Amino acid sequence: MNVWKAEWKAFLTVAVVFLACYYLPVGTARFDNAVLEAFHLVKWYAQEHVLLCLVPAFFIAGAVGVFVSQTSVMKYLGPRANKVIAYGVAAVSGTILAVCSCTILPLFSGIYRMGAGLGPACAFLYSGPAINILAIVLTARILGFEPGVARAAGAVFFSVIIGLLMHFIFRDEEEAKAAAQMAMPEPEVKRSLLQNGLYFASMVGILVFANWGKPQGTEGLWAAIFGAKWMITGIFYLAFSLIMVLWFELKAWKAFISVVAVSAAGFAYPDSPLIPFTVGSMALTLFTSTQDGELSDWFNVSWDFAKKILPLLLFGVVIAGALLGRVGHEGLIPSEWVAKAVGGNSLRANFFASFAGAFMYFATLTEVPIVQGLVGSGMGNGPALALLLAGPALSLPSMLVIRSVLGTKKTVVFVSLVIIMATICGMIFGTIYP
């Protein structure tokens, strides 16, 4: 009986795949364009995000796994940690990490696998891309003061509530993790808290300033920082190299060669900053992978994150591109369908905005002009806020990775909480500011 059941499953699988291939709508304008959009989006993602965003994030996640003890993570972010400290740190992390929903994944995966509680980890997962200071300022300037303030307050509030709800729903597992924490011995301290803090600060500085988005205006602090972003990134790289030599036993000649190579690439290609950034990443990869001890372990853990996460992200970006296309371009789903579905301030419009936003992929800051265009097409204030709260924090690519870390059940609950709370917040905001 079991043999026949297995054979019927195999037959049905073959039949479905064959029929899909047989009726593949190749030659129709929308399908052909959607295929092109999928490749356009994944090419853009590889050029703009993999090197600048994901490579530093993978190294930071690997550093958490090697240089931060599991006991320390559980002490400050674990199930038995002080709730005010744990959720407070997780909820405001986005003010420092100006990253998208995909870049936060290696960092989230690193702290969760090191023992962080489900609640603080999920609060960090949501807040990382949602509470982006530059994006919130841009929202207030383009869409209005009220949406900007509502987005900032809603994102902080959401991250804490979603984290607490995830902890409550899966409290049995969290209690088991808390019991395991009590039995863990105190770790041997090799470096001081200040040394580790400066080490992580230098890497976060590289990640943040290398990805500093271009503001609309040409004056002011944000524009000034954008103009000097690569100089600031270079300063952080120098500090990082010095820290690696002084406290992490990197050979001085290796650090010297990497700095010289990056500087030479910068002078040779002054208009292509991605080239010296790539040279620095390759030098770090080469020198850590060929040195025994902690640095080799750091590379191995970082590479393990890259192997597990990057294929899922790229596959998700291809699917998202085929379905929705890039900004200003069509995918399989016509953009006018989306514009019609989010018109007004009804419950249906708010839910659809939250649901669609959760599956769309938004690069950092791109959600604001997208919402601006939808508002111009008749989108209500409520659905606009719902999209801003759900969209940057989630995407189809990020869901695939979250599932590989948390499992299907926890991922479904997390995504559902984001969509439901964004819908409720949109309804309230749309009622107050119709």
Number of C-alpha atoms within 10 A of each C-alpha: 6 7 7 9 10 10 12 12 11 11 12 11 11 12 12 11 11 12 10 11 11 9 8 11 12 11 9 9 10 17 17 15 17 25 19 16 25 23 17 17 22 22 15 12 17 15 12 15 19 18 16 22 21 24 21 22 28 27 25 22 24 27 24 23 23 21 17 18 17 22 19 15 20 24 19 19 27 28 26 19 18 13 16 10 13 25 25 17 16 25 29 21 22 24 17 14 23 27 28 25 25 31 26 26 25 27 25 24 25 25 24 24 16 21 23 29 30 26 31 33 29 27 31 29 27 32 28 31 28 36 29 25 15 18 25 23 18 19 27 19 13 16 19 12 15 13 23 21 15 19 24 21 12 22 28 21 14 23 28 25 20 22 25 19 17 23 21 14 13 13 16 11 15 21 15 11 19 18 13 11 18 12 8 11 8 10 11 7 9 11 13 9 11 9 15 17 11 14 21 17 15 20 20 19 20 24 24 20 22 22 21 21 19 14 19 11 8 12 9 9 10 16 17 12 17 19 14 12 19 20 14 17 22 21 15 20 21 17 16 20 22 17 19 17 16 12 14 19 13 20 14 13 10 17 21 14 14 22 20 13 15 22 17 14 20 20 12 12 13 12 9 12 15 19 16 22 23 16 19 21 18 12 19 18 19 15 18 20 17 11 15 10 12 16 23 18 19 23 24 18 21 26 18 13 21 20 11 14 24 19 14 19 23 18 16 23 26 24 20 25 27 26 20 23 29 21 13 8 13 19 22 19 14 14 16 11 9 17 18 14 20 29 22 20 23 18 17 16 26 33 26 20 31 30 22 20 27 28 22 24 29 23 18 20 21 14 21 22 15 17 21 15 14 21 19 11 14 14 24 23 27 33 36 30 29 33 30 31 31 29 28 32 28 27 25 23 25 25 24 19 23 26 14 15 19 16 12 14 9 17 18 14 15 20 20 15 19 24 27 17 20 31 28 18 22 32 25 14 22 22 13 10 13 12
